Amino acid sequence: MTTATECEVLICGGGVGGLVLALLLGREGVDVRVLEQAPSLPMARRAENIQPNGLTVLDWLGLLQPLLKAGAWRNERFDFVSIDPDGDGRPLCTIDYRDLPGPFPYTVLTTPAVIQPLLLDAVLACARVRCQWGMKVTGMERERGAVCVTAS
């Protein structure tokens, strides 16, 4: 099924990056559509390490505290060790975020299963953003000064 709709910005992909971008633009008054190929919210099996600049964006969106309450883990330090074949595990370097200036001297470790539902709830509450699941982009062309995308 092909759906015709007009918007100022079309985002292909409903993962963390696509949802954050949709929310930022939608809250600025931009009409946004998110097309996601998966039939429901995609849940990648990986960890997300959100750096201080990303935490600034999440805080600005009002999502940092809900993320921390939802089970994300605050991390202040990373120790990198060798994983060479000898397995000696010798220290290589340490990054201590507590040495950084600013409001977020830490990172946040989470998974898409924790952060994506929070983002999706915020996106769905934004009147300027619509999400369509199970949509595959099949074509794109310029037509009368606009870009027309075909999806089904």
Accessible surface in RSA format (square Angstrom, percent):
REM  Atomic radii and reference values for relative SASA: ProtOr
REM  Chains: A
REM  Algorithm: Lee & Richards
REM  Probe-radius: 1.40
REM  Slices: 20
REM RES _ NUM      All-atoms   Total-Side   Main-Chain    Non-polar    All polar
REM                ABS   REL    ABS   REL    ABS   REL    ABS   REL    ABS   REL
RES MET A   1   187.99  97.4 133.70  88.5  54.28 129.2 108.95  92.6  79.03 104.7
RES THR A   2    86.79  61.7  58.81  59.6  27.98  66.7  39.69  53.3  47.11  71.2
RES THR A   3    45.67  32.5  28.01  28.4  17.66  42.1  29.83  40.1  15.84  23.9
RES ALA A   4   104.80  96.4  69.52 107.3  35.29  80.3  76.59 107.9  28.21  74.7
RES THR A   5    57.08  40.6  21.04  21.3  36.04  85.9  25.27  33.9  31.82  48.1
RES GLU A   6   162.95  93.5 145.42 110.0  17.52  41.7  61.25 118.5 101.70  83.0
RES CYS A   7    44.32  33.5   9.97  11.1  34.35  80.7   6.15  15.6  38.17  41.2
RES GLU A   8   118.18  67.8  82.06  62.1  36.12  86.0  44.06  85.2  74.11  60.5
RES VAL A   9    46.27  30.4  42.31  38.3   3.96   9.5  46.27  40.2   0.00   0.0
RES LEU A  10    56.14  31.3  28.06  20.1  28.07  70.6  28.06  19.7  28.07  75.5
RES ILE A  11    14.48   8.2  11.59   8.6   2.90   7.0  14.48  10.4   0.00   0.0
RES CYS A  12    82.77  62.6  50.30  56.1  32.47  76.3  32.35  82.0  50.42  54.4
RES GLY A  13    26.29  32.4   0.00   N/A  26.29  32.4  24.28  66.6   2.01   4.5
RES GLY A  14     0.00   0.0   0.00   N/A   0.00   0.0   0.00   0.0   0.00   0.0
RES GLY A  15    25.24  31.1   0.00   N/A  25.24  31.1  21.22  58.2   4.01   9.0
RES VAL A  16    28.30  18.6  26.14  23.7   2.16   5.2  26.14  22.7   2.16   5.9
RES GLY A  17    54.43  67.1   0.00   N/A  54.43  67.1  41.08 112.7  13.36  29.9
RES GLY A  18    14.44  17.8   0.00   N/A  14.44  17.8   6.54  18.0   7.90  17.7
RES LEU A  19     0.00   0.0   0.00   0.0   0.00   0.0   0.00   0.0   0.00   0.0
RES VAL A  20    26.09  17.2  26.09  23.6   0.00   0.0  26.09  22.7   0.00   0.0
RES LEU A  21    82.16  45.8  80.98  57.9   1.18   3.0  81.96  57.6   0.20   0.5
RES ALA A  22     0.00   0.0   0.00   0.0   0.00   0.0   0.00   0.0   0.00   0.0
RES LEU A  23     0.08   0.0   0.08   0.1   0.00   0.0   0.08   0.1   0.00   0.0
RES LEU A  24    47.03  26.2  46.61  33.3   0.42   1.1  46.92  33.0   0.11   0.3
RES LEU A  25    44.86  25.0  44.65  31.9   0.21   0.5  44.86  31.5   0.00   0.0
RES GLY A  26     3.06   3.8   0.00   N/A   3.06   3.8   0.00   0.0   3.06   6.9
RES ARG A  27   114.71  48.2  80.39  41.0  34.32  81.7  37.76  51.6  76.94  46.6
RES GLU A  28   121.44  69.7  90.83  68.7  30.60  72.9  36.44  70.5  85.00  69.4
RES GLY A  29    33.12  40.8   0.00   N/A  33.12  40.8  21.16  58.1  11.97  26.8
RES VAL A  30    32.36  21.3  32.09  29.1   0.27   0.6  32.36  28.1   0.00   0.0
RES ASP A  31    47.02  32.9  47.02  46.8   0.00   0.0   3.70   8.7  43.32  43.2
RES VAL A  32     0.00   0.0   0.00   0.0   0.00   0.0   0.00   0.0   0.00   0.0
RES ARG A  33    28.85  12.1  28.85  14.7   0.00   0.0   0.00   0.0  28.85  17.5
RES VAL A  34     0.36   0.2   0.24   0.2   0.12   0.3   0.24   0.2   0.12   0.3
RES LEU A  35    12.39   6.9   9.74   7.0   2.66   6.7   9.74   6.8   2.66   7.1
RES GLU A  36    18.49  10.6  18.30  13.8   0.19   0.5   0.49   0.9  18.00  14.7
RES GLN A  37   115.60  64.6 102.48  74.9  13.12  31.2  31.27  66.6  84.33  64.0
RES ALA A  38    27.75  25.5  21.23  32.8   6.52  14.8  26.96  38.0   0.79   2.1
RES PRO A  39   117.39  85.6  98.30  89.6  19.09  69.4  99.87  82.5  17.52 108.9
RES SER A  40    71.09  60.1  68.15  91.0   2.94   6.8  41.59  88.6  29.50  41.3
RES LEU A  41    30.41  16.9  17.81  12.7  12.61  31.7  17.81  12.5  12.61  33.9
RES PRO A  42    37.88  27.6  30.75  28.0   7.13  25.9  37.43  30.9   0.44   2.8
RES MET A  43    82.39  42.7  57.16  37.8  25.22  60.1  57.82  49.2  24.57  32.5
RES ALA A  44    44.79  41.2  25.07  38.7  19.72  44.9  37.12  52.3   7.67  20.3
RES ARG A  45   237.36  99.7 196.28 100.1  41.08  97.8  77.51 105.9 159.84  96.9
RES ARG A  46   126.95  53.3 108.74  55.4  18.21  43.4  65.95  90.1  61.00  37.0
RES ALA A  47    76.85  70.7  52.90  81.6  23.95  54.5  53.16  74.9  23.69  62.8
RES GLU A  48    31.50  18.1  29.92  22.6   1.57   3.7   2.50   4.8  29.00  23.7
RES ASN A  49    58.83  40.6  34.62  33.5  24.20  58.3  21.17  51.0  37.65  36.4
RES ILE A  50    25.61  14.6  22.11  16.5   3.49   8.4  25.61  18.4   0.00   0.0
RES GLN A  51    78.91  44.1  75.38  55.1   3.53   8.4  48.39 103.0  30.52  23.1
RES PRO A  52    26.32  19.2  25.80  23.5   0.51   1.9  26.16  21.6   0.16   1.0
RES ASN A  53   125.69  86.7 122.14 118.0   3.55   8.6  30.46  73.3  95.23  92.0
RES GLY A  54    26.89  33.2   0.00   N/A  26.89  33.2  22.99  63.1   3.90   8.7
RES LEU A  55     0.00   0.0   0.00   0.0   0.00   0.0   0.00   0.0   0.00   0.0
RES THR A  56    69.99  49.8  68.90  69.9   1.09   2.6  58.69  78.8  11.30  17.1
RES VAL A  57    53.67  35.3  51.97  47.1   1.70   4.1  53.67  46.6   0.00   0.0
RES LEU A  58     6.76   3.8   6.76   4.8   0.00   0.0   6.76   4.7   0.00   0.0
RES ASP A  59    69.93  49.0  58.95  58.7  10.99  26.0   1.04   2.4  68.90  68.7
RES TRP A  60   154.27  61.9 124.55  60.3  29.72  69.8 103.46  55.2  50.81  82.4
RES LEU A  61     4.97   2.8   0.03   0.0   4.94  12.4   0.80   0.6   4.17  11.2
RES GLY A  62    49.72  61.3   0.00   N/A  49.72  61.3  34.72  95.3  15.00  33.6
RES LEU A  63    17.85   9.9  17.85  12.8   0.00   0.0  17.85  12.5   0.00   0.0
RES LEU A  64     0.95   0.5   0.40   0.3   0.55   1.4   0.40   0.3   0.55   1.5
RES GLN A  65    97.17  54.3  96.07  70.2   1.10   2.6  46.65  99.3  50.52  38.3
RES PRO A  66    51.04  37.2  44.80  40.8   6.24  22.7  48.81  40.3   2.22  13.8
RES LEU A  67     0.88   0.5   0.88   0.6   0.00   0.0   0.88   0.6   0.00   0.0
RES LEU A  68    42.67  23.8  28.61  20.5  14.06  35.3  29.32  20.6  13.35  35.9
RES LYS A  69   176.90  86.3 138.63  85.1  38.27  91.1  93.43  84.1  83.47  88.9
RES ALA A  70    51.79  47.6  18.46  28.5  33.34  75.8  31.21  44.0  20.58  54.5
RES GLY A  71    59.24  73.1   0.00   N/A  59.24  73.1  32.21  88.4  27.02  60.5
RES ALA A  72    12.32  11.3   0.00   0.0  12.32  28.0   0.56   0.8  11.77  31.2
RES TRP A  73   149.96  60.2 148.02  71.6   1.94   4.6 123.20  65.7  26.76  43.4
RES ARG A  74   112.62  47.3  98.67  50.3  13.95  33.2  34.62  47.3  78.00  47.3
RES ASN A  75     9.37   6.5   8.32   8.0   1.04   2.5   1.15   2.8   8.21   7.9
RES GLU A  76    59.90  34.4  55.64  42.1   4.26  10.1  13.42  26.0  46.48  37.9
RES ARG A  77   114.65  48.1 101.21  51.6  13.44  32.0  25.44  34.8  89.21  54.1
RES PHE A  78    51.15  25.6  49.44  30.6   1.71   4.5  51.15  31.0   0.00   0.0
RES ASP A  79    82.47  57.8  54.73  54.5  27.73  65.6  25.06  59.0  57.41  57.3
RES PHE A  80    93.10  46.6  89.98  55.7   3.11   8.1  92.55  56.1   0.55   1.6
RES VAL A  81    71.87  47.3  59.95  54.3  11.92  28.7  59.95  52.1  11.92  32.3
RES SER A  82    10.58   8.9   5.37   7.2   5.21  12.0   3.97   8.5   6.60   9.3
RES ILE A  83   163.46  93.0 136.30 101.5  27.16  65.5 141.05 101.6  22.41  60.8
RES ASP A  84    44.78  31.4  31.81  31.7  12.97  30.7  31.10  73.2  13.68  13.6
RES PRO A  85   142.99 104.2 100.12  91.3  42.87 155.8 113.61  93.8  29.38 182.6
RES ASP A  86   127.94  89.6  94.16  93.7  33.78  79.9  25.09  59.1 102.85 102.6
RES GLY A  87    59.45  73.3   0.00   N/A  59.45  73.3  29.32  80.5  30.13  67.5
RES ASP A  88    85.31  59.8  49.18  49.0  36.13  85.4  38.60  90.8  46.71  46.6
RES GLY A  89    32.26  39.8   0.00   N/A  32.26  39.8  18.59  51.0  13.67  30.6
RES ARG A  90   118.37  49.7 113.87  58.0   4.51  10.7  52.34  71.5  66.04  40.0
RES PRO A  91   115.68  84.3  97.76  89.1  17.92  65.1  97.79  80.7  17.89 111.2
RES LEU A  92   106.49  59.3  72.22  51.7  34.27  86.2  75.84  53.3  30.65  82.5
RES CYS A  93    69.70  52.7  56.52  63.0  13.17  31.0  41.31 104.7  28.38  30.6
RES THR A  94    67.96  48.3  38.69  39.2  29.27  69.8  21.64  29.1  46.32  70.0
RES ILE A  95    75.64  43.0  72.48  54.0   3.16   7.6  75.64  54.5   0.00   0.0
RES ASP A  96    36.80  25.8  26.33  26.2  10.47  24.8   8.70  20.5  28.10  28.0
RES TYR A  97    16.86   7.9  16.57   9.4   0.29   0.8   7.12   5.4   9.73  12.0
RES ARG A  98   125.77  52.8 102.52  52.3  23.25  55.4  41.85  57.2  83.92  50.9
RES ASP A  99   120.82  84.6  88.50  88.1  32.32  76.4  33.44  78.7  87.39  87.2
RES LEU A 100    81.45  45.4  72.69  52.0   8.76  22.0  72.88  51.2   8.57  23.1
RES PRO A 101   124.41  90.7  98.63  89.9  25.77  93.7 110.04  90.8  14.37  89.3
RES GLY A 102    50.70  62.5   0.00   N/A  50.70  62.5  25.94  71.2  24.76  55.5
RES PRO A 103   105.92  77.2  76.96  70.2  28.96 105.3  89.55  73.9  16.37 101.8
RES PHE A 104    21.43  10.7  18.40  11.4   3.03   7.9  18.40  11.2   3.03   8.7
RES PRO A 105    34.79  25.4  34.72  31.7   0.07   0.3  34.72  28.7   0.07   0.4
RES TYR A 106    10.17   4.7  10.17   5.8   0.00   0.0   3.12   2.3   7.05   8.7
RES THR A 107     0.00   0.0   0.00   0.0   0.00   0.0   0.00   0.0   0.00   0.0
RES VAL A 108     0.00   0.0   0.00   0.0   0.00   0.0   0.00   0.0   0.00   0.0
RES LEU A 109    44.08  24.5  41.22  29.5   2.86   7.2  41.50  29.1   2.58   7.0
RES THR A 110     9.74   6.9   0.00   0.0   9.74  23.2   8.10  10.9   1.64   2.5
RES THR A 111    57.98  41.2  57.98  58.8   0.00   0.0  53.87  72.4   4.11   6.2
RES PRO A 112     0.68   0.5   0.68   0.6   0.00   0.0   0.68   0.6   0.00   0.0
RES ALA A 113    63.07  58.0  48.54  74.9  14.54  33.1  48.54  68.4  14.54  38.5
RES VAL A 114    39.91  26.3  32.76  29.7   7.15  17.2  36.90  32.1   3.01   8.2
RES ILE A 115     4.36   2.5   4.36   3.2   0.00   0.0   4.36   3.1   0.00   0.0
RES GLN A 116     3.32   1.9   3.32   2.4   0.00   0.0   0.00   0.0   3.32   2.5
RES PRO A 117    49.72  36.2  47.77  43.5   1.95   7.1  49.70  41.0   0.02   0.1
RES LEU A 118    40.71  22.7  38.58  27.6   2.14   5.4  38.85  27.3   1.86   5.0
RES LEU A 119     0.63   0.4   0.63   0.5   0.00   0.0   0.63   0.4   0.00   0.0
RES LEU A 120    25.91  14.4  25.91  18.5   0.00   0.0  25.91  18.2   0.00   0.0
RES ASP A 121    96.94  67.9  88.65  88.2   8.29  19.6  28.74  67.6  68.20  68.0
RES ALA A 122    14.80  13.6   5.27   8.1   9.53  21.7  12.80  18.0   2.00   5.3
RES VAL A 123     0.15   0.1   0.15   0.1   0.00   0.0   0.15   0.1   0.00   0.0
RES LEU A 124   107.40  59.8  79.44  56.8  27.96  70.3  80.49  56.5  26.91  72.4
RES ALA A 125    89.29  82.1  48.62  75.0  40.68  92.5  60.45  85.1  28.84  76.4
RES CYS A 126    16.90  12.8   8.78   9.8   8.12  19.1   8.96  22.7   7.94   8.6
RES ALA A 127   104.17  95.8  61.82  95.4  42.35  96.3  75.09 105.7  29.08  77.0
RES ARG A 128    91.75  38.5  89.91  45.8   1.85   4.4  32.02  43.8  59.73  36.2
RES VAL A 129     8.88   5.8   0.00   0.0   8.88  21.4   0.00   0.0   8.88  24.1
RES ARG A 130   106.17  44.6 103.09  52.6   3.08   7.3  52.40  71.6  53.77  32.6
RES CYS A 131    24.83  18.8   0.98   1.1  23.85  56.0   0.92   2.3  23.91  25.8
RES GLN A 132    28.14  15.7  23.79  17.4   4.34  10.3  16.80  35.8  11.34   8.6
RES TRP A 133    74.50  29.9  51.85  25.1  22.65  53.2  33.53  17.9  40.97  66.5
RES GLY A 134    39.08  48.2   0.00   N/A  39.08  48.2  16.54  45.4  22.54  50.5
RES MET A 135    18.15   9.4  15.11  10.0   3.05   7.3   1.82   1.5  16.34  21.6
RES LYS A 136   116.74  57.0 115.34  70.8   1.40   3.3  62.01  55.8  54.73  58.3
RES VAL A 137    55.51  36.5  34.37  31.1  21.13  50.9  34.37  29.9  21.13  57.3
RES THR A 138    82.23  58.5  41.67  42.2  40.56  96.7  46.07  61.9  36.16  54.7
RES GLY A 139    27.36  33.7   0.00   N/A  27.36  33.7  26.87  73.7   0.49   1.1
RES MET A 140   139.03  72.0 102.09  67.6  36.95  88.0  80.55  68.5  58.49  77.5
RES GLU A 141   109.53  62.9 101.05  76.4   8.48  20.2  39.04  75.5  70.48  57.5
RES ARG A 142   182.95  76.8 151.96  77.5  30.99  73.8  60.93  83.3 122.02  73.9
RES GLU A 143    69.43  39.9  63.14  47.8   6.29  15.0  22.53  43.6  46.90  38.3
RES ARG A 144   221.15  92.9 172.98  88.2  48.17 114.7  89.92 122.9 131.23  79.5
RES GLY A 145    72.86  89.8   0.00   N/A  72.86  89.8  35.14  96.4  37.71  84.5
RES ALA A 146    51.94  47.8  46.30  71.5   5.64  12.8  51.94  73.1   0.00   0.0
RES VAL A 147    78.26  51.5  51.82  46.9  26.45  63.7  51.82  45.0  26.45  71.7
RES CYS A 148    47.60  36.0  42.15  47.0   5.46  12.8  23.40  59.3  24.21  26.1
RES VAL A 149    48.74  32.1  17.92  16.2  30.82  74.3  18.12  15.7  30.62  83.1
RES THR A 150    65.59  46.7  63.63  64.5   1.96   4.7  34.45  46.3  31.14  47.1
RES ALA A 151     5.93   5.5   4.89   7.5   1.04   2.4   4.89   6.9   1.04   2.8
RES SER A 152    49.43  41.8  34.05  45.4  15.37  35.4  25.93  55.2  23.49  32.9
END  Absolute sums over single chains surface
CHAIN  1 A     9310.9       6961.0       2349.9       5334.2       3976.7
END  Absolute sums over all chains
TOTAL          9310.9       6961.0       2349.9       5334.2       3976.7
